[in-house]
Amino acid sequence: MYIEGLKSFLEPGMRRVRCEMELLLASEVSLLGETNRSLLGSGGKGMRPGLALLIAGALGGVTEDTIRFAAAAELLHNATLLHDDVVDGADRRRGAPTVSSLLGGTASVLVGDFWLVKAVESILSAERSSERAVRIFSKTLSDLSEGELLQMEKAVSGDTTRADYTRIIYSKTASLFEATALTAALSVGADEKTLSAVGRYGREIGMAFQVRDDMFDYMDAPGVGKPVGIDLLEGKITEPLLCALDAAPGEEARIRDLVRRIPSEPALADEVRAFVREQDGLSGAAATLDQYVKKSLDCLEVLPDSEEKSYLRTLSCYVGERMG
């Protein structure tokens, strides 16, 4: 599978990012140190630091600042997950018990705060553009909070529009991909035209990543990495359902009413999922996904030809086709 070649190519740089994170997360408080080591051991795919390494490599070569910014992006991402697990009451993540389920919500929030502080520390240690990078990541933190709160608000009201959905997935997912791409380019002194292009690239693959993730909620596919139907059970209206509603506008009021009732009447989720299948909402969502992937590929035209550029194309394709 082509993604395996990408993983192998990135491995040396990913080791450097991991070492940076290990140094930052070391603590004399045994509970914190052990928890951090456990979390690092059960880490995810590392898409954000991988993105940073590829962009910096395509623009001349990975620097120490690239590693610092890449580590910061991953620290920030995992900090938000630690907080999200408390909000969501999640028992497991990446196949392992959450910190919240093992140590309680307070501990999970405090560990997340520690990771956030270490992300800032990593950014501030950069030799170039640290102030601008702080502003970029600060905006991302604001976006993440607003996106999650908007999604919570709309899950209660059940009136999510496509504009709402686009704002939500940009804020909660794509904004961090965008920040990762921008700071990677900053780490090698890229000019403003290049910064704009790679920022758009990060944004587009981030949007694609979230649309694909939202499609999993309606797919009975093994190994997708999230429980099927969990978004619906929380009253979230995402791209597959929006596409189904576009195909059957006469059913909109009825379906939205069902979605509003799902949190208290979970069995209604089956009816909504059946509606999405009947209206081929997944095909509509797949078309949206493909548009984001194509836009991301267009953004790469500014980069000179290189192995890293080729792997950025691979990354876009992987986001568009990933099954877990």
C-alpha positions as CSV (number, residue, x, y, z in Angstrom):
1,M,0.0,0.0,0.0
2,Y,1.4,3.4,-1.0
3,I,1.0,4.8,2.5
4,E,3.7,2.4,3.8
5,G,6.2,4.1,1.6
6,L,5.3,7.4,3.0
7,K,5.7,6.1,6.6
8,S,9.1,4.7,5.8
9,F,10.2,8.0,4.2
10,L,9.1,10.0,7.2
11,E,10.5,7.7,9.9
12,P,13.8,9.5,10.6
13,G,12.1,12.8,11.0
14,M,9.3,11.3,13.1
15,R,11.9,9.9,15.5
16,R,13.3,13.4,15.9
17,V,9.8,14.8,16.6
18,R,9.1,12.0,19.1
19,C,12.5,12.7,20.9
20,E,11.6,16.4,21.1
21,M,8.2,15.5,22.6
22,E,9.8,13.1,25.1
23,L,12.2,15.7,26.3
24,L,9.4,18.3,26.7
25,L,7.0,15.9,28.5
26,A,9.5,14.6,31.0
27,S,8.4,15.2,34.6
28,E,9.6,14.4,38.1
29,V,6.0,13.8,39.1
30,S,5.8,10.1,38.6
31,L,2.1,10.0,37.8
32,L,2.5,12.7,35.2
33,G,5.6,11.2,33.7
34,E,4.1,7.7,33.5
35,T,0.9,9.0,31.9
36,N,2.8,11.0,29.3
37,R,5.0,8.0,28.4
38,S,1.8,5.8,28.0
39,L,0.2,8.4,25.8
40,L,3.2,8.7,23.6
41,G,3.3,4.9,23.3
42,S,-0.3,4.8,22.1
43,G,0.1,7.7,19.7
44,G,-1.9,8.1,16.5
45,K,-0.8,8.2,12.9
46,G,1.2,11.4,13.4
47,M,-0.4,13.1,10.3
48,R,0.3,16.6,11.5
49,P,4.0,16.3,12.2
50,G,4.3,14.2,9.0
51,L,2.7,17.1,7.1
52,A,5.2,19.5,8.7
53,L,8.2,17.3,7.7
54,L,7.0,17.0,4.1
55,I,6.4,20.7,3.6
56,A,9.7,21.7,5.1
57,G,11.5,19.1,3.1
58,A,9.9,20.2,-0.1
59,L,11.0,23.8,0.6
60,G,14.7,23.1,1.2
61,G,15.0,20.8,4.2
62,V,13.9,20.1,7.7
63,T,15.4,22.3,10.4
64,E,15.4,22.2,14.1
65,D,12.6,24.7,14.1
66,T,10.6,22.4,11.9
67,I,10.9,19.7,14.5
68,R,9.9,22.2,17.3
69,F,6.8,23.4,15.4
70,A,5.9,19.8,14.4
71,A,6.2,18.7,18.0
72,A,4.1,21.6,19.1
73,A,1.3,20.7,16.6
74,E,1.2,17.2,17.9
75,L,1.3,18.2,21.5
76,L,-1.6,20.7,20.9
77,H,-3.6,18.1,19.1
78,N,-3.3,15.5,21.8
79,A,-4.0,18.1,24.5
80,T,-7.4,18.8,22.9
81,L,-8.1,15.1,22.7
82,L,-7.4,14.8,26.5
83,H,-9.9,17.6,27.1
84,D,-12.4,16.2,24.6
85,D,-12.4,12.8,26.3
86,V,-13.7,14.6,29.5
87,V,-16.4,16.5,27.6
88,D,-17.5,13.4,25.7
89,G,-17.2,11.0,28.6
90,A,-15.1,8.7,26.4
91,D,-13.8,5.5,27.8
92,R,-11.4,4.5,25.0
93,R,-9.3,6.2,22.4
94,R,-7.0,4.5,19.8
95,G,-7.9,1.2,21.3
96,A,-6.7,2.1,24.8
97,P,-8.5,3.3,28.0
98,T,-8.6,7.1,28.2
99,V,-6.8,9.1,30.9
100,S,-10.2,10.3,32.0
101,S,-11.5,6.7,32.5
102,L,-8.4,5.7,34.4
103,L,-7.6,8.7,36.5
104,G,-10.7,10.9,36.3
105,G,-11.7,14.0,34.4
106,T,-9.7,16.4,36.5
107,A,-6.5,14.5,35.9
108,S,-7.2,14.3,32.1
109,V,-7.7,18.1,32.0
110,L,-4.6,18.8,34.0
111,V,-2.5,16.5,31.7
112,G,-4.0,18.2,28.7
113,D,-3.0,21.6,30.2
114,F,0.5,20.3,30.7
115,W,0.8,19.3,27.0
116,L,-0.6,22.7,25.9
117,V,2.1,24.5,28.0
118,K,4.8,22.3,26.5
119,A,3.5,23.0,23.0
120,V,4.0,26.7,23.7
121,E,7.4,26.1,25.2
122,S,8.4,24.2,22.0
123,I,7.3,27.1,19.8
124,L,9.1,29.7,21.9
125,S,12.3,27.8,21.7
126,A,12.4,28.3,17.9
127,E,15.3,30.3,16.5
128,R,13.1,32.0,13.8
129,S,9.5,33.2,13.5
130,S,8.5,32.0,17.0
131,E,6.3,35.1,17.6
132,R,4.4,34.6,14.4
133,A,4.1,30.9,15.1
134,V,2.6,31.7,18.5
135,R,0.0,33.9,16.8
136,I,-0.8,31.1,14.3
137,F,-1.3,28.5,16.9
138,S,-3.1,30.9,19.2
139,K,-5.7,31.5,16.5
140,T,-6.0,27.7,16.1
141,L,-6.7,27.2,19.8
142,S,-9.4,29.9,19.5
143,D,-10.8,28.2,16.4
144,L,-10.8,24.8,18.1
145,S,-12.8,26.1,21.1
146,E,-15.3,27.9,18.9
147,G,-15.8,25.0,16.6
148,E,-16.5,22.5,19.4
149,L,-18.9,24.9,21.1
150,L,-20.7,25.7,17.8
151,Q,-21.1,22.0,17.2
152,M,-22.5,21.5,20.7
153,E,-24.9,24.4,20.2
154,K,-26.1,23.0,16.9
155,A,-26.4,19.4,18.2
156,V,-29.1,20.8,20.6
157,S,-30.9,22.9,18.1
158,G,-30.7,20.4,15.3
159,D,-30.6,23.2,12.7
160,T,-27.0,22.8,11.4
161,T,-26.7,24.3,7.9
162,R,-24.0,23.6,5.4
163,A,-22.4,26.9,6.3
164,D,-22.4,25.9,10.0
165,Y,-20.9,22.5,9.1
166,T,-18.2,24.1,7.0
167,R,-17.3,26.4,9.8
168,I,-17.3,23.6,12.4
169,I,-15.0,21.3,10.5
170,Y,-12.6,24.1,9.6
171,S,-12.4,25.2,13.2
172,K,-12.2,21.8,15.0
173,T,-9.9,20.0,12.4
174,A,-8.7,21.9,9.4
175,S,-7.4,24.9,11.4
176,L,-4.7,22.8,13.0
177,F,-3.6,21.2,9.7
178,E,-3.4,24.8,8.3
179,A,-1.3,26.0,11.3
180,T,1.0,23.0,10.9
181,A,1.6,23.6,7.3
182,L,2.1,27.4,7.8
183,T,4.6,26.9,10.7
184,A,6.5,24.3,8.8
185,A,7.0,26.7,5.9
186,L,8.0,29.5,8.4
187,S,10.6,27.1,9.8
188,V,12.5,27.2,6.5
189,G,12.0,30.9,5.7
190,A,9.4,30.5,2.9
191,D,8.1,33.6,1.2
192,E,4.5,34.9,1.6
193,K,3.3,33.4,-1.7
194,T,4.5,30.0,-0.6
195,L,3.1,30.4,2.9
196,S,-0.3,31.2,1.5
197,A,-0.3,28.1,-0.8
198,V,0.9,25.6,1.8
199,G,-1.6,27.1,4.3
200,R,-4.4,26.4,1.8
201,Y,-3.0,22.9,1.3
202,G,-3.2,22.2,5.0
203,R,-6.7,23.6,5.2
204,E,-8.0,21.6,2.3
205,I,-6.7,18.2,3.5
206,G,-7.9,19.1,7.0
207,M,-11.4,19.6,5.6
208,A,-11.1,16.4,3.6
209,F,-9.9,14.5,6.7
210,Q,-13.0,15.6,8.7
211,V,-15.5,14.8,6.0
212,R,-14.0,11.4,5.6
213,D,-14.2,10.9,9.4
214,D,-17.8,12.0,9.4
215,M,-18.6,9.5,6.6
216,F,-17.4,6.6,8.9
217,D,-20.4,7.3,11.1
218,Y,-22.6,5.8,8.4
219,M,-20.3,3.0,7.3
220,D,-20.3,-0.5,8.5
221,A,-16.6,-0.9,7.8
222,P,-14.1,-2.7,10.1
223,G,-11.1,-0.9,11.5
224,V,-12.3,2.7,10.8
225,G,-11.1,3.8,14.2
226,K,-14.4,5.2,15.6
227,P,-17.7,3.6,16.7
228,V,-20.3,3.6,14.0
229,G,-23.2,6.0,14.7
230,I,-21.6,7.9,17.5
231,D,-22.0,11.3,15.9
232,L,-25.7,10.7,15.3
233,L,-26.2,9.5,18.9
234,E,-24.8,12.9,19.9
235,G,-27.2,14.7,17.6
236,K,-24.6,15.9,15.2
237,I,-25.6,16.7,11.6
238,T,-22.6,16.0,9.3
239,E,-21.9,15.9,5.5
240,P,-23.6,12.6,4.7
241,L,-26.9,13.7,6.3
242,L,-26.7,17.2,4.8
243,C,-26.3,15.6,1.3
244,A,-29.3,13.3,2.0
245,L,-31.4,16.3,3.1
246,D,-30.4,18.1,-0.1
247,A,-31.7,15.1,-2.1
248,A,-35.0,15.0,-0.3
249,P,-35.9,18.5,0.9
250,G,-39.5,17.4,1.6
251,E,-38.2,15.2,4.4
252,E,-36.1,17.8,6.1
253,A,-38.4,18.9,8.9
254,R,-39.2,15.3,9.8
255,I,-35.5,14.1,9.8
256,R,-34.3,17.1,11.7
257,D,-36.9,16.5,14.4
258,L,-35.7,12.9,14.6
259,V,-32.1,14.0,15.0
260,R,-33.1,16.4,17.9
261,R,-34.8,13.5,19.7
262,I,-32.0,11.0,19.2
263,P,-30.0,11.9,22.4
264,S,-33.0,10.9,24.5
265,E,-34.3,8.2,22.0
266,P,-31.2,6.5,20.6
267,A,-33.2,4.0,18.6
268,L,-34.3,6.8,16.2
269,A,-30.7,6.9,14.9
270,D,-31.4,3.7,12.8
271,E,-34.2,5.5,11.0
272,V,-31.9,8.5,10.2
273,R,-29.1,6.2,9.0
274,A,-31.6,4.4,6.8
275,F,-32.7,7.7,5.3
276,V,-29.1,8.6,4.5
277,R,-28.6,5.2,2.7
278,E,-31.9,5.6,0.8
279,Q,-30.9,9.1,-0.4
280,D,-27.3,8.0,-1.2
281,G,-25.9,10.6,1.2
282,L,-22.5,8.8,1.3
283,S,-22.0,9.3,-2.4
284,G,-22.7,13.0,-2.0
285,A,-20.3,13.2,0.9
286,A,-17.7,11.4,-1.2
287,A,-18.1,14.0,-3.9
288,T,-17.5,16.7,-1.4
289,L,-14.4,14.9,-0.1
290,D,-13.0,14.6,-3.6
291,Q,-13.4,18.3,-4.2
292,Y,-11.3,19.1,-1.1
293,V,-8.7,16.6,-2.1
294,K,-8.5,18.1,-5.6
295,K,-8.1,21.6,-4.2
296,S,-5.3,20.4,-1.9
297,L,-3.4,19.0,-4.9
298,D,-3.8,22.2,-6.8
299,C,-2.1,24.1,-4.0
300,L,1.0,22.0,-4.5
301,E,1.8,23.6,-7.8
302,V,3.8,26.3,-6.1
303,L,6.3,23.8,-4.8
304,P,9.4,22.6,-6.8
305,D,9.4,19.0,-7.9
306,S,10.8,16.7,-5.2
307,E,10.3,13.5,-3.4
308,E,8.5,15.4,-0.6
309,K,6.1,17.0,-3.1
310,S,5.3,13.6,-4.5
311,Y,4.6,12.3,-1.0
312,L,2.4,15.3,-0.3
313,R,0.3,14.1,-3.2
314,T,0.3,10.7,-1.6
315,L,-0.9,12.2,1.7
316,S,-3.8,13.9,-0.1
317,C,-4.8,10.6,-1.7
318,Y,-4.5,8.8,1.6
319,V,-6.8,11.3,3.3
320,G,-9.3,10.9,0.5
321,E,-9.3,7.1,0.5
322,R,-8.3,6.1,4.1
323,M,-10.3,3.4,5.8
324,G,-9.1,3.9,9.4
